[in-house]
Structure formats: structure tokens, C-alpha cells
Amino acid sequence: MSLKQRLHAHGWFILVNALVAMLIACRYFSFLPEFPSEPLAVVFIIVSVFGQMTLIAALIGLVALPSLFLPKTPRNLLQAVIASIGVATLFIDTIVFAQYRFHINAVVLELVLSGQIVSFPLITWVMVIGGIALLLGLQWTLIRWLENDAPVRSYKLGRKFAFITFLTLLATHGIHIWAAAHAYQPVTMVKRYLPLFYPATSNSMMKKYGWIDEEAIARQKSLTLNRKSDLNYPLSPLKVESVEKPVNIMFLVVDSWRYDTFNADNTPVMWEYAQDGLIFENHMATGNATRTGIFGLFYGIPGTYWHGFLANQQSPVFIDRLQELDYDLGIFTAAQLRKPEFNQTVFTNVENLRIGSKGNRPSELDADLTKDWLDWYEKRDQSKPAFSFLFYDAPHGYDFPKGFEPRYEPMLQVVNYLKLNNETDPQPFFNRYKTSVRYVDTVAAQVLNKLKETGDLENTVVIITGDHGQEMNDNKLNFWGHNSNFTDAQVKVPFAIFGPGINKLDTKWSPQSLTSHQDVVPTVMKHYLGITNDIKDYSVGEDLLGDQIERDWVISSNYSGYAVISDDNILEVGAGGQYQFMDKTNRQIKGGNPNFTYLQEALEQISRFNK
């Protein structure tokens, strides 16, 4: 077979895989909150899918091009392997996008492989490997068929297909240039749905000819997330007053904890202890993922500051103050503290930091951290006040020990994200989750009972909460897990605070008040750590033990953007300033405009501590 013939067969191989890629790519747009009705947006989707998937297929084909110089069998094998990897990666990316609404990248891979986003069971890996093996067989069959004088090779479609691709690429970038110049969101928001997709902009040229909407562009720029690493935190040096007898402080946090599973049935022990304090029923985490949820809890500021604080390895003033008062710090987490990099942010100044727990599954990690905390608490220097941070993981992995009772039935036996779809009955899934939460209650009971047995409970401020929520397709948009939207299912979490100085009969805050993780640090700093500064010097939160503040909104964030959340709607803003204005079920509000007063206030919060 001549080189020209091999090239011809390889060209057809690329064309077929391009069509396969287009079919796979259609899946991305099933995750749109609502398919666009605007004709220009529909045209943009069609031409961008055709052009981008052809480019990706061509790139994969280019990687395989050197194989044409090999003998037939190794040549075909290498072509099939490279094409299979490309197609499989694209399909897996649609699964990642379905769960989290962002594409595979280095950070995502690291988090997935470390179990920080989602832990895949063995059956899922078996299905993935089996699927790739089947795909490899199909690609091998295809290239062998094409090289063995397949009838389709008689059709001269190469130039025609290339010309159509050129036209679609021209249309794609032309439409996006216009849309970017007019901040036309039905088009500009679509671009994030395709992988490796960077359509052109030319605002300078459009401005030169007067073809730009300056007002719309300015509005979009005002929403852009600024990732400056220069910090001015706190705004003023902390002013302190003497703390004669510091109280013990405990943060008991559960990963992926839904607000509706904090009750007498699901968490009887934690619920009973919380009755002596304050329970806030409308409490929002500062993120829909662990990174920003924990960050806001310890810093009292939006998770949008994460990158700057990581770059500077800036400790929270809360931890700094604990160390000034010579607190004995007990940091006990199930998940390791390197990803996300809490060892370089929240606990960067904590010596001999316990990085993670021992065990092969989340329930074992939770048991290990509880045992270690009990040992540490028994042996600690009792002349010092103690700060404890216990971070449980079982609900994140839907895990509990074999034979654990009581359990909720009917229950899903294995969590396989590949099988989840919009038609999946969530109840067996939810029951497994609730059982894992019930298990955490049993290990947390050991901790709380220890405080009670030693008499330390009366001198310990305990905060019980979650880092973020966990969705079970609550809004019928095929969202499972977290880090994919800012609805209540993913950001509303349990929150209780009890201990000395806290009396639910004297509180000025209503249990239904809109509260946030950002309120924890200012509350504790002001009432227990002797800080007299104006709260705005070091936090954007409020004092939950002071006068009630009527809030209209709170801010929450993820890895790349943020959201302004009110009782009625959600304004989600991407890193580039593109926004979606949605109701509380994550559906677009047609014809609605965000409250720009809220936006202005939110932008002040996310820029307050930048120089």
C-alpha cells in the first residue's frame, strides 16, 4: 500500500472520528439550563460543534500521522490506540462536565485521582476500562476496513469536508467576535460547553469601527473575577483586649452535608446537643466545593480570595489569634490537607500538622481521626485552651462500615456515577447518603460525649456544620454531587453553635435568618478571642451573637467563579464576567435582570482585601 493510499485511508479515519466526536459533543448541550431560542445562538452551537470537533479529530489524526511509516499491523494498532484515547477522553469529559459543569484539566485530574471531588467505585473503573477496550476494537476494525479498499474511499469528500469545516470555523469566530463586542450572553455563555474551545474576539477592531456596545462591555468587566495576589489583609492591625479565661473552641465539620439531614432522625446525637444553642436553618456555605467552603469558614471572606492567599501563603487572622493566645491546636481531618492546599493557606503556620487519616475508605478515615482526636484530647496540655477541627468525610463517599445499623432502605448498593441520569430514582441514592450521615453522627457522638464526660462541654464553643451540600438531582437537571451549581442542594448546609455565652432565648437573630460561613470568624473573634476591631477590617461576615442584620443576599464561590444568592434567585458569574441569572432551581429567568445594587455590594466584598 502506497503512502498516498495510507494518507487517503487515514483521512477517512479522521473524518469518521470527527463525526463520532460531533455526536458525543451534542451531549454537552443537554446540560444547558435551557436550550437557547435565539436563532444566532442555535447557529453558533451548530457551527462551533462541527468546526471544533473536526479540529480535535484532526489534531488526534496529526498525532497518529508518524504511524503511517510503520508496517501495517503496528501502524493500525497505533492509529487505533491514539484515536481510542482521544474519543474516550472526550466522552469522559462529558461525564465530568455533567457532574461539575467544567472540563477535564490538570487540576481536575489531580482532584479526581486524589478523591477530593468524587471517589469512583471499582465497578466504575471496570466499566471505563471495558468501554475503552471495546472502543479500541472498533477503531481497529475501522482502520483495517478503510485500508482494505473500503467502498467509501471511492468518494472524494476530503476537499468538500475541509471546505465545510473552513466555513463553520469562519462562522464560529465571526459570530463570537460580534457577540463578545456586544456582551451577547446567549452566544458567549455557550463557548464554555465545548472543550479546548477558544473562539476569537476583536473588541479593539470592533471599537475602531463603532461596532461595539461599550455599556454592555463595561458591565461585564465589572463582574470579572480579579485574581490579584497582592493582599491587604487585615485592613488594619488587630486590636485586642485581654482574655482572662479563653474557652475551648471546636469546629465539627462534615464533608458534603445536606441541610435537610440535620435532624433528630438522621443525626440524633448532634441534633440533641445543638438544642442547647442556636440552629440557623438558612445557612449558606461560602462555596459549593471543599476548597472555598473551608476557606470561607476560617477566613470569614469569600472563596474568590483563594488564589491570592495561596500565592502569599497567608494565614487567617483567626488561626493567628488562636496561636497568640497559646491555644493547643488539634487538626484532625479525614481527607489529606495538601489538595486543596490547606497546609499552605488555613494551616500554613501550624507546626507538626496532621496531614490526613489512615484507612482505605471514608468511614475508616473518619474512625481513625476520631480515635486520634480522643488520644490527643486525653494527652493534651490541659493548662492551655484547645481548638479542635474535626473534618469528617463519609457522606462525601456515601460510605459506612459493613454491617452498620440503622440504615435507610431501599438503598443503592454501589454508587456508579456513569449510571446516573435524569431518570434515575434518587431515593435509593439518597438513602445510602443518609446512612453515611447517620454513621458520622455515631463517631461525632464519641467526641461530644467526651467533652461532656470531662466537664469541658460547659467551657467549649462548638460549631457544627458542613463545608458544602450534596445534590441528588433535586431540581431535575441531572446534577449529582457538588461543585456544579449554587442551588440550596449544593450550598445550603446545617449550622449550629452552642457553648458558654450562647442562649437561644436571648438571641436577636431569627433561626430563618440568611447566614453564612463568613459569619463564623467575626462571631468567635469578637466574643471569645478579644478582638475589638470593626469586623470589616478582617471579614465580610456578621456577628451572629449581636444585633440581627437583615440580609438580602450572600456570596458563594467555586473553583473559577462566584454567585450572588438571594431568597429568590441566583446570579452566577464566571471568571470572565459572563453571567447567568437563574431562579432557585437553576433555571434561567427569561427577561430578568439582576439587582445591580446587590452586584455592587458583592464586588466590594470580593475586592476589599486586594491592594
N, C-alpha and C positions, 0 to 999 in steps of 0.2 A: 504494500500500500504506500503510495507516494505521500510526501509531506503535504502536498496540496490537498489530497483526499482526506488526510488526517485532520487538516485545518478545517475542511468543509464539515466533516463529521463533528469536530469539536465545536464549531459554530452552531450547529443544530443542537448540540448538547447544552450549550449556553442558553439558546432560545427556549428550549423546553423548560429548563430550570428557572428561567425568568418568568415564564407563565405560572409555574408552580409557586414561585415567590409572590407573584401578584395575588394568587388565590389565598395564600397564607396571610398576606398583608391586609386583606379585606377584614380579617378578624379584629385588627386594631380598632376599626371604626365602629365595631359593635359596642365598644366601651364609651363612645360619646354619650354624654348625659342626654343629648337629643340630637338626632341626625339633622344637619342644617337644612333649612328650607330655602335659603338664599341660592339662586342659580350659580352665582360666581363661586361660592364655597363648594358646591357639588362638583362643578367643573374642575376646581382646584384639586379636590380629592381624587378624581378620576385620572387626571394627567400626572399628578405627583406620584400616585401609586405605580402607574405604568413606567414613568421615567426612572423613579428611584429604585424600583425592584429590578429593572433591566440593568441599571448601573451596578447594583450589588451583585447580580448574577454575572455580569461582565468582569467585575473585579475578581470574583471567585474563579472564573474561567481563566483570567490572566495569571493567577497564582498557579493554576494547573498547566499552563502553557509549556513549560520546560519538559513536562512528561511526554510530549509528542516525539521527542527524540529517543525515547526508550522503546524496547521491544514490546510487542502487542500486549502480553499478559500483565507485566508490571505497569505498562502505560495505562491500561484500562483500570487497573486496580487503584493507581494513584489518582486518576481522574475521579473515580467513584468515591474514594475516601474524602478528597477535598470538597467535592460537591455535597456529599452527605453531611460533612461538618458544617458547611455553610447553611444548608437548608434546615438542619436540626437546630442550629443556633438561632436562626430566625424564628422557628416555631417555639423554642423555649423562651425566646424574648417575648412572644405574645403572651405566654403564661405569666412571666414576671410582670408584664405590663397590665395584665388583667388583675393582678393582685395589688399592685402598688402605683400604677399609672406613671411609671418611668421605665426606661430601657436598661438593659444589661450594660454595666460599665465596671471598671476596676473596683470601685468602692462597693458596688452591689455584690459582685462576685465574692469579695472578701467577707462581707457581712453574711451572705447566704452560707458560704462554706464554714463560717465560724458559728453558725446557728443563731446569729443576732437578729435576723429578720424573720426567718421561718426555718424550722427543722423538718426536713423531709424524711418520712419513714423509709425503711428498706424497700418496701413494695414499690414506692415511687421511683427510686433509683433503678430497680429491676425493670420497671416499665420503660423508663427513659433509655436504658441500655438496650433493651429488646427492640424498642422503636428505632433506635439508631442502626441496629443490626439489620432490621427489615429494610430501612431506607437504603443502607449500603447495598443490599441485594438488588433493590430496584434500580439504583443508579448503575450498578454493574451490568444489569440486563439491558438498560437503556443504551449505554455507550457501546456495548457489544453489538446490539441490534443496529445502531447507527453506522458502525464501521463495517457491518456485513451487508452493505448495499441496501439499506432500508429504503423502501419506496419513496418516503418523504424527501429524500435527498435529491430527487429529480426536480423538486420545486425550488426555484431560485428566489427565495424570500429574504435573503440576507440584506440586500440593499434596501428593500422596501421596509423591513423591520427597523433597520438603522435610521431610515428617514422618519418613520413614525416616532421613534424614540427621540430623535432630534427635535421634532415639532412639540412633543409633550414636555421635554425639558425646557424648551423656549417658552412655552405657555406657562409652565410651573413657575419659572423665575420671573417672568414678566408680570404675572398676576400678583406674586408675592411682593415685588418691588412696589407696585401700586398700593397694595394692602398695607405694607409697612409705612408708606408715606402718609396714609390716611388713618393709621391705627385701626384698621378694619378687622375687628376681632373674629368674625366668622371664618376668615382665612388664616390670620396669624396664629390663632389658637390651634388650628388643625396640624400645623407643622410638627408639633411635639408628639404626634401619634405615630410618626414613621421613624425608624432607627437610622442613625447616621445621616440625618436629613438637615441640610443647612442651606435653605433657599436664599437667593440673593436679596440684598437691599441696596438702595442707592438714593438715600434721602438727600445727599448733597446735590446730586444732579436734579432730582425732582424739585428741590427748593430753588435751584437756579432758574428753572422754567416756570416757577409758580404753581407746580403740581403737587403741593403738599398741604396737609391740614396741620398748621402749626399748633393750634389749640389742642387737638387730639393727641399729638405727639408729646406736648408738654405734660398733659395729664398722665400719659403712660409712663413717661420718665419719672414723674413724681412718685410712682408706685414701685419703681425699680429697687430691688434689694441691694443695698450697699454693703459690700463685704470688706470694708476697711479694717485693717488690723491695728490701726492706731486707736488707743483707748484712753478715755478719761474717766476712770472708774476707781474708786467713787469720785463724785464730782467735788467733794470736799473731804478733808481728813475726818475720820470718825471721832466724834466727841463722846466720851464715856464718863459714866458715873460709877462709883463703887458698887460692886455686887457682893454683899456680905456673905450670903449663903447661896451659891449657884445651885440651881436644880439640875437634876439629870434630864436629858433630852433623848427621845427615841423617835426615829423615822422608821416606821414599818411599812414597806412599800412592796406591792405585788405587781409583777410584770403583766401587762395586757389584761387589766382588771376592769371589767364592765361595771358600770354604776348600778345596774339592776340585779347584781348578785351579792350585794352587801345588805343582808337582812337576817332575820332570826332563823330562817330555814337553811340558807346556804352557808352562812358564816356565823353560827350561833355564838361562838366564844368571843370573837372580835366585836360582834354586834352588842353583846351583853356589856362588855367593858366600855364601849362607846356611849352607852346610855347615861353615864355619869358626866359626860361632857357635851360638846357641840357636834352635831352632824349637819353638814351642809349638803343639800340634795341637788344642787345645781352647780356643781364644781367642775371646772374645765382644766384639763391638763394643758401645759404650755407646749405640747406637741402631740402628734399622732404616732410618734415613734420614741424609742427609749432615749436617744441622744438628746433631743430637745425637751422631752418630758422631765428627765432628771436634771438637766441643765437649769431649767426654769425653777425647779423645786429648790435648788441650792443657791442660785444666784438672785432670784426674785426679779429677773428681767427676761425679755423674750429670747427664745431659742435662736433668733436671727443673729445674735451676737456670737454664736458658737465658734465660727471660723476665726474671728478676731481674738477671742480668748484662748483658743487653742494655739494660734500663732504666737501669742505672747506668754503662753503657759501661765495665765493669770488666775490665781486662786480666788474663790469667792470670799467676800469680807465676812460672811457668816463663819466659815471654817477658820479664817484668820482670828476672829474674835474668840472662838472656842479655844484655840491654842493659846491666845493671850491669857485667858482665864485658867489655863492649865487643865483643860478637860482631858480625860483619858478617852481616846478615840477608838471605838470598835467598829470597823468597817467590814461587814460580812455580806457578801453577795454570791448568788448562785452563778450568774454569768461572769466571765472574766472582764476585767476593767480596762483592757487595752483597746478593745473595739466595741463600742466607741471609746475614745481616748480619755476616759475619766481620770486615769492616772496622770494625765498631763493637763487637766482642767480642774475639776472639782477637788480632787485629792492630790494635786501636784506637790503640795507641801507636807503631805502626810508621810512620815518615815515608816519603814517596815510595813508597807501597805500589803494587805492580804489581797492578792490579785483575783482569785476565784476559788471555787469549791471543787471537791473531788466527787466523781461519780460519772456514770455512763448515760444518765438520763436526768431530766429536770427534777423529778421527785427525789432522786438520790442526792442531787446537788443541794436541794432545799433541806433535806435531812442533815446533810453534812454541815451546812452553815449554821443550822440551829444548834447542833452539838458543839461546834466550835464557839459559838456565842455563849452558850451555857458555861463552858470551861473558862472562857475569858472573863465572864462576869463574876464567876466564883473567885478567880485568882487576881482580879484587877486591884489596883491600889485604891482602897476604899476611902482614903483621905481626900481623893480627888473626885470632882463631879465627872459623870460619864455621859458621853454621847454615843449612841448606838445607831447604826444604819444597817437594817436588815432588808435585803432585796431578794424576794422570792420569785421563782421562775416557772413553777409547774403549769399555771394556766397558759403561759406563752407556748408551751409544748403540748397542751392538753393531756398532761401526764399525771399519773398517780401510781402508787405501788400495786403490784399484783395482789389481788385479794382484798383490796381496800374497800371498806364499807363505812358509811352507806354510799351507794351510788345511784345515780338518776337513770332511769330507763324509760323508753328504749334508747340504747346507746350505740353510737358508731364505734366499731372495734378498732379501726385503723383510720387515721386522718390522712387522706390522699388528696392533695390539692389538685392533681391532674383530673380527678373525677368530679370536682365541684363545678357546678354551673348554676344558671339562674333558675333551673327547675329542681335543684337538689332540695330535699326536705331538710330544713335547718335544725329540726328538733333533736334528732339523734346526735348531731354535731354539737348542738348547744348543751345537751345532757352530759356529754363527755367533758365539755368545758366546765360545766357546773360541778362535776365530780372532782375535777382538778382543783377548783377553787375551794371546795369543801376540804380537800386534803391539806391545802395551805393553812386553812383555819386550825387544823389539828396541830401542826408544827408551830404556828404562831401562838397557839394556846400555851405551849411549853414556855415560851418567852414571857408572856403576860402573867402566867401563873407564878413564874419565878420571881417577877417583880412583886407580886402580891405576897408570896411566902416570906420574902426577905424584909417586907415592910417598906420597900423602896417605891412602891407604886404611888404612895401619897406624895413623894418628892420627885416624881418623874412626869414631865410633859410628854405625852405620847401622841404622835400624829400617824394616822392610818390612812393610806391612800394607794393609788395606782400610778404608774408612770404614763399610761395611756389606756385607751379602751381596746375592744376587740369586736369587730363586726362579724355577724353571721348572716350576711345578705339581708340586713334589716329593711332596707329600702328597695329591694328587688331590682338592684342594678348590678348584681353579680360581684359585689365587693365582699371578700372574705379576709379576715385578719385586720391589719392596720397599716398605717403609712400610705394610705391611698385617698382619703378624703377627710373632711373636717366635720362630719356629722356627729351627733351625740354618741352614736355607737362607737366611734373611734377616739373621741376626745373627752367625753364626759366620764368622770371616774368617781368612785367613792371618796369621801373625805370626812374624817372625824378627828377632833382634837380634844383631849381630856388630860387632867392633871391639876396641880396646885394653881390656884388663882382663876380657875375656869368654872363658872357656874352657869348652867343653861338658863336658870331663872333670871340672871342678871344681864344676859347678853342683849345688845342693841341690834344685832343682826338677825334677820329672819332666816330660818332654815332653807327657804326658797330663794334667797339672795344669790345673784350671779357672782360666784367666787372663782379664784384661780390659784394655781400653784405659785404664782407670783406674790401671793399674799402671805405665804408661809414665813419667808425670811424676815420681812418687816415686823410681823407679829411677834416672832420669837426674839428678834434683836431688841425691840422696844421694851418688851415686858419682862424678859428674863436675862438679857445679856448686857443691860446697862447702856444702850446706845441712845443718845439724845438728839441726834441729827434729825432734820427733816427727812422723812422717808424717801423723798425724791432724790436725795443725794446718792442713794445706793440701790434703789429699787423702783419699779413702776407699779408695785402692788399696793395693797391697803392693809390697815391694821384690823384684823378680824375680832379683836377684843376691845376695840374702841367704838367710836360712833359709826353707824352704818352709812356706807356710801352707796348711793343709787347708781348702779352701773347700767349702761345701755349696751355695752359690748366688751369683749375681751379678745386678746390676740393669742393665736396658737400658730405653730410652725412645723415644718418638716425639713428634710434634707436640703431642699432647694427653694422653698418659698414660704409664704405665711398666709394666714387667713384672719379676717376680722369677723368675729362670730357674735351675732346678736340673738335675741329670742326668736326672731322671725326669719332671718336669712344668714347667708354665708357669703362673704366676698373673698374668694381665693385668688391670690396674686402670685404669679410665677416669678422666677429670678429676673426675667427680662421685662417685667412690668405688665405683661399681658394678664388680664383678669377674667374671671368667670363669676357672675353674680347669680347665686342659686338659692333655692329655698332650703329648708332644713332636711329635706330628703335628697339633697344633692342634684336637684333638677333645675335647669336654667329658668330664671324668671324672665319671661318674654316681655320686652318693652320696659323692664325695670331698670332703674338707675341706682347705684349705690349711694349711701349717705356720705357725702364728701366731708362733712364735719367729723364723722367717725374716722374717715380716712386720714384727715389731717392730724387728729389726735393720735392715731396709731403710728403714723410716720414720725411723730415726735418721740414716741416711746422707742422705736427701733433705731433712732439716731441720737438719743440723749447722751449716750456714753461714748460716742465717737468724737474725736477731736475735730 
